Amino acid sequence: MKKSIVSFLSAALLLSSVSSVALAEQNVMDPQSLVTPQAVGADSGWQTQNNIRARVYTDDTFYGTGANTISVTVEKSTPGSQFYLVYFKNDTHMVEVARGTLTTKATHNISKSSLNPILPQNSQGNFKVLLKFMEPGPEAPKWLGDWFTKNTFTAVRI
């Protein structure tokens, strides 16, 4: 009897220590996440192209029937200002949804109806966000790079 109680208590103590270690490992934070807020939705992550370090992200991954806007943030950590365009893109089409000149950070609350040209009524679709930097020129704008979200967001249209 004593032997089975000791075995039981040993097993319980071992399980307790293993679960404590597992919980501690789950709570380890990436030091970069303390400095850079992590996006909740579709996110390109920080990328550098043509000496421009930037990212684009949404505030969510699902925009159902109750959502009227899609919040898109563009950020740049390199000096200077650049002209940019933002698109929503599915597998076959894309639509421009915002543009401007970016110095550091801008957030656009884009009407979900901007997806109407590429999202049929009574359907849902998956979309990536494309951030495109351009440099105005005398003949035509010069392309400086494309930043795509690595994952998609889903939008529902009724």
C-alpha positions as CSV (number, residue, x, y, z in Angstrom):
1,M,0.0,0.0,0.0
2,K,2.8,2.4,1.0
3,K,4.7,1.5,-2.2
4,S,1.7,2.3,-4.4
5,I,1.1,5.7,-2.6
6,V,4.7,6.6,-3.0
7,S,4.6,5.6,-6.7
8,F,1.4,7.7,-7.2
9,L,2.9,10.7,-5.5
10,S,6.1,10.4,-7.5
11,A,4.1,10.2,-10.7
12,A,2.0,13.2,-9.7
13,L,5.1,15.3,-8.8
14,L,6.7,14.3,-12.1
15,L,3.6,15.3,-14.1
16,S,3.3,18.6,-12.3
17,S,6.9,19.5,-13.0
18,V,6.6,18.6,-16.7
19,S,3.4,20.7,-17.1
20,S,5.1,23.6,-15.4
21,V,8.0,23.4,-17.9
22,A,5.5,23.2,-20.8
23,L,3.6,26.2,-19.5
24,A,6.8,28.2,-19.1
25,E,7.9,27.3,-22.7
26,Q,4.5,28.5,-24.0
27,N,5.0,31.9,-22.3
28,V,8.4,32.6,-23.8
29,M,8.2,35.8,-25.9
30,D,10.2,36.7,-28.9
31,P,12.2,39.8,-27.9
32,Q,11.3,41.4,-31.3
33,S,7.6,41.1,-30.4
34,L,8.2,43.4,-27.4
35,V,9.4,46.1,-29.7
36,T,7.2,45.6,-32.7
37,P,3.5,44.9,-32.2
38,Q,2.3,41.8,-33.9
39,A,-0.5,42.0,-36.4
40,V,-3.7,40.1,-35.6
41,G,-4.7,39.6,-39.2
42,A,-3.0,39.1,-42.6
43,D,0.6,40.3,-42.3
44,S,3.5,40.6,-44.7
45,G,6.1,40.8,-41.9
46,W,9.0,43.2,-42.2
47,Q,10.7,43.0,-45.6
48,T,13.4,45.1,-47.3
49,Q,13.3,45.9,-51.0
50,N,15.3,48.7,-52.8
51,N,16.4,50.0,-49.4
52,I,12.8,50.3,-48.1
53,R,12.0,48.3,-45.0
54,A,8.2,48.0,-44.7
55,R,5.2,45.9,-43.9
56,V,1.5,45.8,-44.4
57,Y,-1.2,44.1,-42.2
58,T,-4.9,43.9,-41.4
59,D,-6.5,44.0,-38.0
60,D,-8.3,40.7,-38.5
61,T,-8.5,37.6,-40.6
62,F,-12.3,37.4,-40.9
63,Y,-14.7,40.1,-42.0
64,G,-18.2,38.7,-41.8
65,T,-21.6,40.2,-42.6
66,G,-21.4,42.5,-39.6
67,A,-18.1,44.1,-40.7
68,N,-18.3,47.3,-42.7
69,T,-14.6,48.2,-42.9
70,I,-11.3,46.4,-43.2
71,S,-8.4,48.1,-41.4
72,V,-5.1,48.1,-43.2
73,T,-1.9,49.5,-41.8
74,V,1.2,50.2,-43.8
75,E,4.5,50.9,-42.0
76,K,8.0,51.9,-43.0
77,S,11.0,52.1,-40.8
78,T,13.5,53.6,-43.3
79,P,14.0,57.4,-43.6
80,G,12.3,59.5,-46.2
81,S,8.8,59.3,-47.7
82,Q,7.6,57.1,-50.5
83,F,4.4,57.0,-52.6
84,Y,2.4,53.8,-52.1
85,L,-0.6,51.9,-53.4
86,V,-2.6,49.2,-51.5
87,Y,-4.5,46.5,-53.3
88,F,-6.8,43.6,-52.2
89,K,-5.9,40.6,-54.4
90,N,-7.4,37.1,-54.8
91,D,-6.2,34.4,-57.1
92,T,-7.3,36.1,-60.3
93,H,-8.1,39.8,-59.7
94,M,-7.1,42.7,-57.6
95,V,-8.6,46.1,-56.7
96,E,-6.8,49.3,-55.6
97,V,-8.2,50.3,-52.1
98,A,-5.8,53.1,-50.9
99,R,-2.9,55.3,-51.8
100,G,-0.7,58.0,-50.3
101,T,2.7,59.1,-49.3
102,L,4.2,57.3,-46.4
103,T,6.8,58.6,-43.9
104,T,6.4,56.1,-41.1
105,K,2.9,54.6,-40.6
106,A,-0.7,55.0,-42.0
107,T,-3.9,53.1,-41.2
108,H,-6.8,53.0,-43.7
109,N,-10.3,51.9,-42.7
110,I,-11.4,50.6,-46.1
111,S,-15.0,50.0,-46.9
112,K,-15.7,46.3,-47.4
113,S,-17.7,47.3,-50.4
114,S,-14.4,48.0,-52.2
115,L,-14.2,44.2,-52.7
116,N,-17.5,44.2,-54.7
117,P,-15.8,44.3,-58.1
118,I,-13.9,41.1,-57.3
119,L,-16.2,39.4,-54.7
120,P,-19.5,38.2,-56.1
121,Q,-22.7,38.8,-54.1
122,N,-23.7,36.1,-51.7
123,S,-20.2,34.6,-51.5
124,Q,-17.0,34.8,-49.5
125,G,-13.4,35.0,-50.6
126,N,-9.8,34.9,-49.4
127,F,-7.6,37.9,-50.1
128,K,-4.0,39.0,-49.7
129,V,-3.0,42.6,-49.3
130,L,-0.5,44.0,-51.7
131,L,1.6,47.1,-50.7
132,K,3.3,48.6,-53.7
133,F,5.9,51.4,-53.5
134,M,6.4,53.6,-56.5
135,E,8.6,56.6,-57.3
136,P,6.9,59.3,-59.5
137,G,8.9,59.9,-62.7
138,P,8.6,62.2,-65.7
139,E,7.5,59.5,-68.1
140,A,6.1,56.7,-65.8
141,P,6.3,55.8,-62.2
142,K,9.3,53.7,-61.2
143,W,8.4,50.5,-59.3
144,L,10.3,50.1,-56.0
145,G,8.9,46.8,-54.6
146,D,5.8,44.7,-53.7
147,W,5.0,43.5,-50.2
148,F,2.3,40.8,-50.0
149,T,0.7,39.5,-46.8
150,K,1.9,36.0,-46.2
151,N,-1.6,34.9,-45.1
152,T,-5.0,35.9,-46.3
153,F,-8.1,37.5,-44.8
154,T,-11.6,36.2,-45.5
155,A,-14.5,38.6,-46.4
156,V,-18.2,37.7,-46.7
157,R,-20.5,39.6,-49.1
158,I,-24.3,39.2,-48.9
